[in-house]
Amino acid sequence: MTETLKSVSDLTEAEAVEELTRLADAIAAHDIRYYQEDQPSVSDADYDALKQRNAAIEAAFPHLIRENSPSLRVGAARAEQFSPVEHGVPMLSLDNAFSNEEAAEFDARIRRFLRLEGETVAYTAEPKIDGLSASIRYEKGVLVQGATRGDGRVGEDVTENLRTVSDIPKRLSGKGWPDVIEIRGEVYLGHAEFAALNAAATEAGQKTYANPRNAAAGSLRQIDPKITAQRPLKFFAYAWGLFSQPFAETQWEALQLLKAWGFSTTPQSQRVEGAAGLLAAYADMEAERPKLGFDIDGVVYKVDRLDWQQRLGFITRTPRWAIARKFPAQRARTILEAIDLQVGRTGAVTPVARLRPVTVGGVVVENATLHNADEIARKDIRVGDTVILQRAGDVIPQIVGVVPEERPAEAVPFAFPHVCPCDLKTPLARETTVSGAETVVRRCTGELACPFQRIEHLRHFVSRRAYDIEGLGEKQLTAFFERGWIREPADIFRLARDEEKLTELRQTEGYGETSVKNLVAGIEARRAIPLDRFIFGLGVRHVGETTSMALARHYETVERFVAAGLAAEAQRPKASYQDLATLDGVGPTALEAVLAWAGQPNQALLIPDGASLEERLRLTIPKLNATARRAIAERFGDWASFEAAARAAVDGRAGEDFLELSAVDAVGPVAARMVAEFFGEDHNRARVDALLAELSVIPAERPKTDTAIAGKTVVFTGSLEKMTRDEAKAQAEALGAKVSGSVSKKTDLVVAGPGAGSKLKTATDLGIQVLTEDEWLELVKS
């Protein structure tokens, strides 16, 4: 290398960013020539010099390390070397619990679902290893493939690297293993091994890792398995995915079999019974944690019986039968140096604390959320304060309080601004609920005219859980936005075919032919997108991953989803209905009683002279309870006002399409209203149309079609005696049915137990087939 390079110690942060970009492009190009084309264009010494300079800059500016850094072996060569692996069974995440009460509620929830009140449930309690999840496939007892977790559905093929981990048998021992089985577990580094690895890196002048988990991840993702082999990685097995035949009846039995087959399992795991056992296991592991030679960040509770696990099933991306009890957040003190404002994609303005850097739980923290203006005022947080910081769940930094006795004399209360920090200076407004009540959230009223909201929408669109476009990170997206090349999601796909812009990009410093080629490939790879990711990528408020998945499963195709959104917008409830429906104290039963009365002609009733509104309500609408009568009286004051509001509410009721949308399990009226409002905006419909013109949307996985209830919409009402409502819903969905929360003309079956009320009456009036619980169980057996 002949050019004169500036010393790393003399680089400014801006120069470091540019240099890291240049190095990433150069290293990626050499990797392609070496690993893919077998035509290296530089000597090993020159290639190593590029890698060493990249490592030195990252060591000096650790906050600039990106996910696609060459030091983490991410890029074109990595993508080619580590081909995608679709897991036979998705690798799901776990819900979290942070207290004894939440752990006890987990046990209670399991017993309610399985209708086991009065019985004791057995669990396994296993330490939650802080490492990198992996899945290893064995056929006829021989290791044939290994993959990272990836996004849960598709991981990376790291078979050769996993073969170098001594804890992972290349051939299973013992007997009783299925012909095909995916063994799941955690790749990790012990404390001693991590310290030795960093010491060696320091001695060699190379980049050190922040914690054992990052070191394990970086080691497993090395392109050259020989490098991975030099890292003392370990593996604990604790679960399985796809298997060709059953091999155990309980989780505990399965753990013993994993040991017999040649795997290491966590010796701290226990089999316990009931909530008391869960709490005792947690206390044991919390006390044991400092003595362990590896990192754990909690305890995983799993229902022991595998047949019960199967009955409990899953909630989109998490199992009902397991939960992670996390250890308390670690705390530290530091100085609050500034409060900045960030504008999110929905316009919500969030204050962010800029902190004097401090290490919390092994991680350097410089920023923390302050949530909202009311939270700042409640805690009286001021610039200059000494604050107590914690990482919630050992992940998200937050300020839990201040140290008043260390407050500087010049510190003043923080004045939250009234305008957006963007150049438009658009006014901020408090968010209101559907009933008109103000919330603590302040939002920029500029919508997509606000550049902050527009760029945040785009960042959400390309995020990992949405489109996950390789090569289009925050830095590139921001640069393209500032150039005016990308203003809406469809522009991303237009850019990939705009040769004029791509030619200009190739001539831009920091880019090259390889970078542009990788960017275009990453975009083109997302022209076919699953429906749930398409929905999530729209960035509709209150529509997260779980809701997106529920909508995708219900509507199945993008055409049906868009049509449902448009229809719901035309039929969403009006303010007259919302005013009554959101009245505190008026529940669904009381609301239905008022609407039923208001929908009928005036009835002559003998009302005593001077009767109060509450008394008149009792005589006129007998189904109203005292709480509802009192709430209505406080809200409307007199009979004339109430009667006018009730009759207006009848006219303002939602239509069937909106009700169907809101009745989709895991959606509800709030998310339904957000979807309807989204499609009610001209600019949103235009964005969706433009996007659909650029890509194809893969329909949701088709539910079962060979069962007696496949494709039918089912409503459960009343009390079920042989199974819980949740279990019945899970059973119906597993058999290809759609479960709704309300009865309409589109309902096919109503399963009614004792105590069934208005839903049963509606079904009878509409002529919908009604089944008893026994009849339902007989039907689903066929």
Secondary structure, 3 states (H helix, E strand, C coil): CCCCCCCHHHCCHHHHHHHHHHHHHHHHHHHHHHHHCCCCCCCHHHHHHHHHHHHHHHHHCHHHCCCCCHHHCCCHHHHHHCCEEECCCCCCCCCEECCHHHHHHHHHHHHHHCCCCCCCCEEEEEEEECCEEEEEEEECCEEEEEEECCCCCEEEECHHHHHCCCCCCCECCCCCCCCEEEEEEEEECCHHHHHHHHHHHHHCCCCCCCCHHHHHHHHHCCCCHHHHHHCCCEEEEEEEEEECCCCCCEHHHHHHHHHHCCCCCCCCCEEEEHHHHHHHHHHHHHHHHHHCCCCEEEEEEEECEHHHHHHHCEECCEECCEEEEECCCCEEEEEEEEEEEEECCCCEEEEEEEEEEEEECCEEEEEEECCCHHHHHHHCCCCCCEEEEEEECCCEEEEEEECHHHCCCCCCCCCCCCECCCCCCCEEEEEECCCCCEEEEEEECCHHHCHHHHHHHHHHHCCCCCCCCCCCCHHHHHHHHHHCCCCCHHHHHHHCCCHHHHHHHHCCCCCCHHHHHHHHHHHHCCCEEEHHHHHHHCCCCCCCHHHHHHHHHHHCCHHHHHHHHHHHHHHCCCHHHHHHHCCCCCCHHHHHHHHHHHCCCCCCCCCCCCCCHHHHHHHHCCCCCHHHHHHHHHHHCCHHHHHHHHHHHHHCCCCHHHHHHHHECCCHHHHHHHHHHHHCCHHHHHHHHHHHCCCEEECCCCCCCCCCCCCCEEEEECCCCCCCHHHHHHHHHHCCCEEECCCCCCCCEEEECCCCCHHHHHHHHHCCEEECHHHHHHHHHC
